[in-house]
Amino acid sequence: MLISKCYQPEEKGVTSCKHVLRASAGLFLGTLFALGMASTPSLAQSAATTLIVAGPRTPESLDQEYPPTEAVHEVRRNVYERLLAYAPKTGEDEIVYEDFSKIVGALADKYEVSDDKKSITFHLRKDVVSSAGNPLTADDVMWSFERGWNLKANFHWYMTQILKIESFEKAFTKVDDFTVTVTIPNSSPLLDRLWINSDLGILDATEMRKVAVQSFSVVWALLCDEIYPRSGSDLRSEREILSWRPQTEEDHL
């Protein structure tokens, strides 16, 4: 099963669509951000606007925190939206690649890194809503950060091992409804580039709070029961993972 994710890169106004495995758990229905063009999800209309992404196998989970396998990373990259991204560039073969030399805003409209590379400030887009109709705010970013920190898995590892953060309260600050600052104890050349990582997507806090549970074992049981048949051979959920998209755009694929 496939679903589509579309976004509008700034360069040349080229719209790219990614088709990914259709699979969802109740925990993650409607919790993803995407920079799409449509107010309702729709598949690309022709082969020229369709990219089929093959994964190594059925992913073990849709959770950004568990487990860190190649199959799960492939899904995360094609489903979750992050604060920053690499700018797209068109090669001589007319294929659009990531330009690893240029970082641009994704869910963040713009960002600023301090001269000493010890803090980064994200200014969020104000035209993004979730599939549930909830606008993207700093609360979604902070909730996603706090969840990752408390679970002590992927997000916590990046923050503590790469950025050397020791205290959540000292590191993460909501400046206003659309601004978040991350402050680290030591200078790091990865302070901006890290947020492109596929493990660091932003969730819809409003929807997630409705289904969040404290026990990881319960979360894992729900994910496995919802996504996989008992044989583990195929995906069984027919519900789409919906995305976040700008609410003011009229054109769509």
N, C-alpha and C positions, 0 to 999 in steps of 0.2 A: 504494500500500500504506500502511496506517496502523497505528500502534501507540498504546497508551494510556499516559499518565503521570498518576498521581493523587497528590495531596498533601492533607494535613489542615490547613487554616488553623486558627489558634487561635480566631478569632472565630466564634461560633455553631456551631462544629463542622461547618461546611459542607465537604463534600468536592468538590473540583473535579477534573475529568479533562480532559486535553488529548490529542487525537489528532494525531500528527505523522507525517511521512513515514517509512516503514520503510526504513531504509538503514543498513548497517553495514560497517565494515572490520574485519579481524581485530585491528587495533590498539586498537579502541575497544569491542569486545564485552565487556559486563559491567563497564565502567569508570565508569558514571555514578551519581551519588547522586540519589535521589528520596525525598521524604517520603511514601511511599505507604502504603497500608493492607494490602496483600496480601503474603503470603510467596511467592507465585508471580504472574507477570504475568497480568492478565485484563482484557478490554475492559469498558467501561461497559455496563451491561445495558439501558439504555433511552435514548431521545433526550433525556430530561430530564437525564441525567447525562453527556451527550456533547457535547464542543466540538470541532468540526472547524476546524482552522487551515489556511488557504490561504497558500501562499508564492508569491512572484513568479515562481519557476522552480525547477528542480532545483538544489539547493545544490552548489556546486563542491567542498565538502569538509565533513567532520565535525570536523575539527581546530579547536580553539579559537584557534589561533595564525594559521592561514592559511586562506583569504584573508579580508579584512574587507569582504565584500560584503553587500548587503541580504538575499540569499537565505540565506546562511550564518548571519547574525545571527538570522533568523527561526527557523531550526532550533535554534540554540544556546539561544535563549530558551525553547523548548519541550521541550528534552531535558536540558540540564545544570542541576544544582542548585548554587546559590551559598551562601555563608556567611550572607548576610543577604537580606531581602526587604522589599518594601512590604507593609504589612498590608492584608488585603482589607476592603472595605466595600461594603455593598449600597446602590445608588442608589434613587431614587424609582421607577425603572422595574423594580426588583427584579433588576437585573443587578449582578453582583459586579465591582467595579472595584478598582484599586490605589489605596490611600490614600497619596499622595505625601508627606503630612505625618507619617506614622508608619512608622518602620523597626522590624522585628521580626526575631528569629532565624529562620534556616532550617536549614541544617546546623549552625549554631551555636545552641545552646540559649539562650545569652545572650551579651552582649558589653558591654564597658566602654570608654569613651573617656576619656582623661586630661583634666584640667581645661585644660591648655595645648594640647589637640588635637594632640599630637605622638606619641601612641601609642594603639593600640587592641588590646584583648585579647579573643580569641574563646574561649568555653567550649563545646566541641563536645557534641553530643548523644551519649549513650551507648547509645541503642537503635536505631542505624542500621547496617544491614549491606548489602553490595553484592549484586548478583545472583549473584556467585560465592560468597557467604557470608562475605566478609571484613568484619569490623567497621570502622567509620569511626574513625580515630585521627588524632592530630596528625601522624603520619608521612605520611598521605595528603595532608594540607594542605601540609606542607613540601615533599613531592615535587612536587606540582602547581605550587607557587610556584617551585621551583628549575628545573623544566622550562621554565616560561614565561620565567623570567629568562634562562636559557642560550640559548633560541631567538631572543631579541632581536626579538620580533615584538609581538603585541598586549599581552601581560602586561608585557613590558619597557617598552613605551611608556607605559602607564598609571603604572607605578611611577616611571619616571625623569622623565617630562614633567609628570604631574599631582601626584605626591607628592614629586618631587625626590629620590628615593632614589639614592644613588651606590654603595652597597656592600650586596650581598645579606647578607653575614655580619652586618653591623651592624643591618640592618633587620628581619630575620626570625628569630624565636627560638621554639624549642619549649620551653615551660615544663614541661609534663609530657605524659602520653599523650593528654590531652584538652584541652590548652590551648596556644594559639599567640598570640604577641604580635608586632605590627608596629610598628616605631618609625621615625619620619621626622624629617628634620633641621629642618623648619620646620612651624609650625602650619598646619593645613589644615581648612577647613570641610567638605571632601569626604571626610574620613578614614573615616567610617562609610558614607556613601551610595555611595561608589565600589564597594563589594563586592557591590552588588546587580547590577552590570553583567553582561550575558549572556556577556561574554568571560572571566569569572573563575570558571568552574565548577571543582569539585574532582573529581579522578580517583582511582580505586582504584589506589594505588601498587603493591600486591602483584601485580595482574594486568598492569599496564602494564609493570612491569620484565621480565616474561616475553617481551614482544614489542618492547620499546623498541630503537631503533637510533639511532646517532649522526648518520647522514647524512640531512638533510632531503630530499634528492633521492630517497632510497630510500623514505622515508615517503610522499612525494607519489606515487611510482609505485605503491606498495601501495594507497593510498587510491583512486586513479583506477582501477586494475585491478579492485579489489574492488567498488567501488560502481557504476561506470558501464559500460555496454556500449561497445564501440568507437565506435558511432555517436554516443554522448553523448545519446541521445534519451530514455532511461528508466533507472530504477533496476533493477539486476539482482539484488542480494542479497536473499535471502528471510529472512535471519537478523535477529532483533529486537535492537535496542539495549536491553539490560535496565537496570534502575534500582536504586538503593539504596532501602531501605525499612526502617521500624522492624521489629524482630524479635519484639516482644512483642504487637502488635496482633492481634486475632482477626477483627474484622469487615473486610470488603473488598468492593470492587465487583466 
